[in-house]
Structure formats: structure tokens, C-alpha cells
């Protein structure tokens, strides 16, 4: 996903700084939401019910929703928002492969993966809504925010 993000930064519709800030914000929101859901709804993984074969040991941790799937779909959503559709479709296919691998390895139920995909896309939508507010906030804390503007400068 990072390689796809790097390819999309070559000719972005947004500036590279905005694209990276959007990506980091979407991933941070995704991580917080998934952790919050896991703390409030500690649904076990399939191996704890004795279902299927778990190929990678995970221990006794909640698995709803899938963090890997949520992060992959959040990154795919960022790629769609930045406007590079060909790269975004590759990212979406890659996110689908990640979701399938979580099922194939026996680490998650299908509902875990579906909830992870929905969570990732929703968190990207939230990050897109927050992007203008972040730049307004970051503008107040730039290196020159403390200097007074000359009297002839126009204020917005």
C-alpha cells in the first residue's frame, strides 16, 4: 500500500503534504475506532471456538473488526480520494486480497472482515471531512504565526 501511495504522489490532485496528512489521519482514526470497538465488543477469534485451522497464532485477543482489513481499505479510500483511479483500483484489489487472507488464515470471521472494510472506508470519509480543519489549525501554528501582519495586509 505504501508503494501505491508513493506512485500516486508522483502526479497527485492534492499536494503531497495534503495527501500524506490525509493518509496519516485516516489511519489514525481507523486505529482508534477499531481499538474502541474491540474494547467495547470483545468478540473472540475463530480459533477460540475451535473453528477452522489457525495458521498464525494470535492468542486470546478480540478480532472484531479486522485491523488489517480496516487499514487496507482506509488506504484504498485515500487513493480513491487523491484522484489516481488506476492506482486506486489496484489498491482496492490489494485490500480485498488482505481481507481474503485474514479469512484464509483462520484469523477472522467474515463479519470481522466486512466490519473492517466498512470501518476503513468510513474512517477515510471522516478524515476527508477533517482535512480542511486540520490545515486551518496547522496554519495557526506555523513557524511565523506569532508575527504581526503589516497594516496593509488583507485578512481573510
N, C-alpha and C positions, 0 to 999 in steps of 0.2 A: 504494500500500500504506500509505503514511503517512496518507492521508486516511481509509482504512478503520480504521486503528488509532485515529485521533482520534475517529471515530464510535463505536468500541467502548469508548472511555474515558468516554463520557457516562454510562452505567449499567453499570459493569463488575461482574463477580462477584468479582474481586480488586480490591484498592485500586489506584488509578492508578500509584502508585510501584512496586508489585509487578509490574504489567503491563508498565511501561516497562523495569524491570530484567530481566524475563524476555525481552522483545523484544531488548534490547541483548545479553544473554548468548547468546541463540540465534544472533543474527547474528555475534557474535564467534567463537563455537565453529564456526559454519558457515564463516566466512572462514578460520580456522586449519586446519580439516580439508581444505577444498578446496585451499588452498595446499600443505599437506603432501602430498596425493595428487598434485598437479601436479608437485611437486618429485621425488617418488619414481617416478612413472609419466608421463614427459613425452610423452604421445601427441599427435601433431600434429593440426592442424585440417584440414577437407576441402580447403581451397584449396591446401595444401601437397602434396596428392596429385593435384592437377589435377582434382578432382571438383566439379562444380557451378559456380555463379557466386557469388562472394563480393561482396555488396553493400556491406559496410562493411569496409575494410581493417583487419586485426588484427595483421599482422606474424607473425613466427615465434615464437609463444608456445604453450605447451601448452593444449589445450582440454578436457581430461578431468579432472573433470566440469565442467559449466557453472556458473560462479559466479552468473550472473543467475538461473538456474533454481533453484539451491540456496537463494539468499537469498529468492526469492519464495515457495518452498514452506516455508521456515522461518517467514516472516511469516504465511503462511496457517495453519501449525500453531499459532502463538501465538494467532491469532484464534480457532481452534477451542478451545484450552485456556481462554481467558478466558470462554467461555460464550456469546458472541453468535453463535448459529448462522447467522442470516440474513446477517450481515456476513461471517462466516467462509466461507460458500458463495460469496459474491461474491469474496472474496479467493482462494479456490481456483480459481475460474474465471479470475480475472486472472492467477494463477500459471501456469495452463495456457496462456493466451494468450502470456505471456512465453516459456514453453518452446517453443511453436509458432513464435514469431517468431525464435528462435535457429536453428531448423531452416530456416525460410523464407529467412532472410538468408544462409544458407550458411555460418554461423559454427561450427556444431557438427554432429556425427553424432548420430543418435537415441540411441546408447548414452551419449553425453555428457550429453544432456538427461535421460535416465532416471536415470543415476547422480546427477545434480544434484538431481533430485526426491527420491530416496531419501536422499541426504545431508542435504538440508534438513529433512526430516521426522525423521530420526534425531537430528540436532543439536538440534531442538526438544525431543525426548524427553529428551535428556541435560540440556538447560537446565532442564526441568521438575523433573528429579531433583535438580539442584543448587540450586534456588531456596531451599528451607529452610536449606541450609547457608550460603548467601550471607547470609541475614538473621541467622542466628546469628553469623556472622563480623562483619557490619556493626554489630550491636548492641554488640560489644566495642569498637568504635572510634567510638562516637558522641561527641557533644560532652561528655557527662557520664560517660564510662566511668571516669575517674580518681577520681571522688568515692567516698568510702566510704559504704556504706548505713548508715542508722541501725540500732542493735542490734535494734530491734523489727520491722524489715522481714523479710519472709519471703523466703527464697532458694529458687529452683526447682532 
